[in-house]
Amino acid sequence: MIGSEGTFANDVARDLGVTSLTLKGLVRRSVEFDFKGHNIVPLKGEE
């Protein structure tokens, strides 16, 4: 859903049926994604 380039956070919130504040809380606790402005972007893993 997010993709390798990231996705606009409000689009994801609308698709999941949650508020943007709830989505922000979930993303902040995630180890795979982070916010960059108004976008949700995947974190680059260390190899």
WOQUIDA-V343998 format. One record per residue. RES is the residue in one letter. PHI is phi in radians with two decimals (* if undefined). BURIAL is b if it has 24 or more other ideal C-beta (glycine too) atoms within 12 Angstrom, else e. Layout:
BEGIN
res:phi:burial
RES:PHI:BURIAL
RES:PHI:BURIAL
END
This chain:
BEGIN
res:phi:burial
M:*:e
I:-1.42:b
G:1.46:e
S:-1.39:e
E:-1.69:e
G:1.75:e
T:-2.54:b
F:-1.09:e
A:-1.08:b
N:-1.17:e
D:-1.14:e
V:-1.16:b
A:-1.05:e
R:-1.14:e
D:-1.14:e
L:-1.47:e
G:1.35:e
V:-2.12:e
T:-1.35:e
S:-1.16:e
L:-1.19:e
T:-1.11:e
L:-1.09:b
K:-1.07:e
G:-1.09:e
L:-1.17:e
V:-1.18:b
R:-1.10:e
R:-1.56:e
S:-1.39:e
V:-1.68:e
E:-1.88:e
F:-2.29:b
D:-2.62:e
F:-1.58:b
K:-2.34:e
G:1.28:e
H:-1.80:e
N:-1.88:e
I:-1.76:b
V:-2.17:e
P:-1.31:e
L:-1.37:e
K:-1.42:e
G:-1.35:e
E:-1.40:e
E:-1.78:e
END
